[in-house]
Amino acid sequence: MKKFLTLTLCFIILFTNTSYCQPTIVKTAIQDLDTVNNRINVMIKEITGDEPLNINELTKDIKFCESILVSNSKQISNAHSTETDIQLRRTYSTILYTIALYELSLSNMLMYINDDSKTNFFIDTCALFRQGNTSLYILKLESS
């Protein structure tokens, strides 16, 4: 009976989904992406709102979000290059994809607020933000 229990426990430990043993870098990255997601959402609402835009404040918010994304991108890229677990590498790739979507969204937003006649940049901002939001949602589901 002890052997059976021991084998069962070993089997469970070996075949447990890696989401239960993800490193803190993944959890931190998801939290940071959630923060960036919320800030971009607020910025889009400010742009579409009735109040006049404070370009300096929006630019500071964009730079802040970009700094978070750059920091996470470096950490995840380094972890991805040394990781051997396929599922964890996939998670890292998803995080990098989401970061890229948010970075593109922020770049387009910056282009738009500097020249509001270029509405295609704002449309791209919203589309890329939506894709990043969806990617983050799926990432959260897979890592919980």
PAVO-798752 format. One record per residue (C-alpha): residue in one letter; x, y, z. Coordinates in Angstrom, 2 decimals, padded with zeros to 5 digits, always signed. Layout:
site code->A; x->X; y->Y; z->Z
...
//
This chain:
site code->M; x->+000.00; y->+000.00; z->+000.00
site code->K; x->+002.88; y->+002.38; z->+000.80
site code->K; x->+004.46; y->+001.68; z->-002.58
site code->F; x->+001.19; y->+002.43; z->-004.35
site code->L; x->+000.76; y->+005.69; z->-002.43
site code->T; x->+004.36; y->+006.69; z->-003.13
site code->L; x->+004.02; y->+005.90; z->-006.83
site code->T; x->+000.78; y->+007.83; z->-007.02
site code->L; x->+002.34; y->+010.87; z->-005.38
site code->C; x->+005.36; y->+010.68; z->-007.69
site code->F; x->+003.07; y->+010.43; z->-010.68
site code->I; x->+001.08; y->+013.47; z->-009.56
site code->I; x->+004.22; y->+015.52; z->-008.95
site code->L; x->+005.75; y->+014.58; z->-012.30
site code->F; x->+002.67; y->+015.27; z->-014.38
site code->T; x->+001.32; y->+018.32; z->-012.61
site code->N; x->+000.65; y->+021.14; z->-015.02
site code->T; x->+003.51; y->+023.64; z->-015.01
site code->S; x->+001.09; y->+026.44; z->-014.24
site code->Y; x->+001.24; y->+025.34; z->-010.61
site code->C; x->+004.98; y->+025.69; z->-010.54
site code->Q; x->+005.49; y->+028.74; z->-012.72
site code->P; x->+008.28; y->+030.98; z->-011.61
site code->T; x->+007.50; y->+034.31; z->-010.04
site code->I; x->+008.71; y->+036.04; z->-013.20
site code->V; x->+005.53; y->+034.91; z->-014.96
site code->K; x->+003.27; y->+036.11; z->-012.16
site code->T; x->+005.08; y->+039.44; z->-011.98
site code->A; x->+004.91; y->+039.89; z->-015.75
site code->I; x->+001.18; y->+039.17; z->-015.78
site code->Q; x->+000.60; y->+041.70; z->-012.98
site code->D; x->+002.67; y->+044.30; z->-014.84
site code->L; x->+000.82; y->+043.61; z->-018.09
site code->D; x->-002.45; y->+044.01; z->-016.22
site code->T; x->-001.27; y->+047.40; z->-014.95
site code->V; x->-000.27; y->+048.49; z->-018.46
site code->N; x->-003.57; y->+047.19; z->-019.84
site code->N; x->-005.54; y->+049.26; z->-017.34
site code->R; x->-003.48; y->+052.40; z->-018.00
site code->I; x->-003.85; y->+052.12; z->-021.77
site code->N; x->-007.59; y->+051.66; z->-021.32
site code->V; x->-007.74; y->+054.87; z->-019.26
site code->M; x->-005.64; y->+056.75; z->-021.84
site code->I; x->-007.94; y->+055.65; z->-024.67
site code->K; x->-010.93; y->+056.87; z->-022.68
site code->E; x->-009.18; y->+060.21; z->-022.10
site code->I; x->-008.51; y->+060.60; z->-025.81
site code->T; x->-012.11; y->+059.83; z->-026.74
site code->G; x->-013.53; y->+061.92; z->-023.89
site code->D; x->-014.84; y->+065.46; z->-024.03
site code->E; x->-012.10; y->+067.00; z->-021.91
site code->P; x->-009.13; y->+068.66; z->-023.65
site code->L; x->-006.08; y->+066.40; z->-023.84
site code->N; x->-003.11; y->+066.99; z->-021.60
site code->I; x->-000.41; y->+065.91; z->-024.05
site code->N; x->+002.39; y->+066.12; z->-021.47
site code->E; x->+000.52; y->+063.89; z->-019.01
site code->L; x->-000.37; y->+061.36; z->-021.70
site code->T; x->+003.24; y->+061.30; z->-022.90
site code->K; x->+004.43; y->+060.63; z->-019.34
site code->D; x->+001.91; y->+057.80; z->-018.96
site code->I; x->+003.02; y->+056.30; z->-022.28
site code->K; x->+006.70; y->+056.47; z->-021.27
site code->F; x->+005.89; y->+054.89; z->-017.91
site code->C; x->+004.04; y->+052.01; z->-019.57
site code->E; x->+006.85; y->+051.58; z->-022.10
site code->S; x->+009.41; y->+051.33; z->-019.28
site code->I; x->+007.38; y->+048.56; z->-017.63
site code->L; x->+007.14; y->+046.70; z->-020.92
site code->V; x->+010.84; y->+047.03; z->-021.72
site code->S; x->+011.82; y->+045.77; z->-018.29
site code->N; x->+009.54; y->+042.75; z->-018.56
site code->S; x->+010.60; y->+042.06; z->-022.12
site code->K; x->+014.26; y->+041.81; z->-021.12
site code->Q; x->+013.53; y->+039.49; z->-018.19
site code->I; x->+011.19; y->+037.23; z->-020.15
site code->S; x->+013.54; y->+037.09; z->-023.15
site code->N; x->+016.42; y->+036.00; z->-020.92
site code->A; x->+014.26; y->+033.39; z->-019.19
site code->H; x->+012.92; y->+032.14; z->-022.53
site code->S; x->+016.39; y->+031.61; z->-023.96
site code->T; x->+017.48; y->+029.39; z->-021.06
site code->E; x->+014.22; y->+027.52; z->-020.43
site code->T; x->+013.95; y->+023.85; z->-021.41
site code->D; x->+010.32; y->+023.22; z->-020.44
site code->I; x->+008.20; y->+023.55; z->-023.60
site code->Q; x->+005.05; y->+024.70; z->-021.85
site code->L; x->+006.89; y->+027.39; z->-019.91
site code->R; x->+008.62; y->+028.54; z->-023.11
site code->R; x->+005.17; y->+028.84; z->-024.68
site code->T; x->+004.02; y->+030.97; z->-021.76
site code->Y; x->+007.09; y->+033.19; z->-022.15
site code->S; x->+006.35; y->+033.53; z->-025.87
site code->T; x->+002.77; y->+034.53; z->-025.13
site code->I; x->+003.97; y->+037.17; z->-022.68
site code->L; x->+006.43; y->+038.53; z->-025.26
site code->Y; x->+003.66; y->+038.62; z->-027.87
site code->T; x->+001.39; y->+040.54; z->-025.50
site code->I; x->+004.19; y->+042.96; z->-024.67
site code->A; x->+004.77; y->+043.59; z->-028.38
site code->L; x->+001.07; y->+044.33; z->-028.93
site code->Y; x->+001.00; y->+046.84; z->-026.09
site code->E; x->+004.24; y->+048.46; z->-027.28
site code->L; x->+002.78; y->+048.91; z->-030.76
site code->S; x->-000.41; y->+050.29; z->-029.27
site code->L; x->+001.53; y->+052.83; z->-027.23
site code->S; x->+003.69; y->+053.86; z->-030.21
site code->N; x->+000.60; y->+054.47; z->-032.31
site code->M; x->-001.00; y->+056.42; z->-029.48
site code->L; x->+002.06; y->+058.63; z->-029.23
site code->M; x->+001.93; y->+059.25; z->-032.98
site code->Y; x->-001.75; y->+060.16; z->-032.75
site code->I; x->-001.50; y->+062.56; z->-029.81
site code->N; x->+001.35; y->+064.39; z->-031.54
site code->D; x->-000.71; y->+064.77; z->-034.74
site code->D; x->-004.43; y->+064.14; z->-034.26
site code->S; x->-005.09; y->+064.37; z->-037.99
site code->K; x->-003.60; y->+060.87; z->-038.31
site code->T; x->-006.68; y->+059.00; z->-037.12
site code->N; x->-005.43; y->+055.72; z->-038.57
site code->F; x->-002.87; y->+055.64; z->-035.75
site code->F; x->-005.61; y->+055.89; z->-033.15
site code->I; x->-007.58; y->+053.15; z->-034.89
site code->D; x->-004.44; y->+050.99; z->-034.82
site code->T; x->-003.98; y->+051.86; z->-031.14
site code->C; x->-007.45; y->+050.56; z->-030.32
site code->A; x->-007.11; y->+047.44; z->-032.47
site code->L; x->-003.71; y->+046.50; z->-031.03
site code->F; x->-004.91; y->+047.23; z->-027.50
site code->R; x->-007.87; y->+044.92; z->-028.04
site code->Q; x->-005.59; y->+042.13; z->-029.30
site code->G; x->-003.27; y->+042.62; z->-026.34
site code->N; x->-006.24; y->+042.60; z->-023.97
site code->T; x->-007.45; y->+039.31; z->-025.45
site code->S; x->-003.97; y->+037.80; z->-025.29
site code->L; x->-003.61; y->+038.85; z->-021.65
site code->Y; x->-007.01; y->+037.38; z->-020.82
site code->I; x->-006.03; y->+034.01; z->-022.33
site code->L; x->-002.67; y->+034.15; z->-020.56
site code->K; x->-004.40; y->+034.70; z->-017.23
site code->L; x->-006.74; y->+031.77; z->-017.86
site code->E; x->-003.87; y->+029.45; z->-018.75
site code->S; x->-001.74; y->+030.45; z->-015.79
site code->S; x->-004.42; y->+030.14; z->-013.14
//
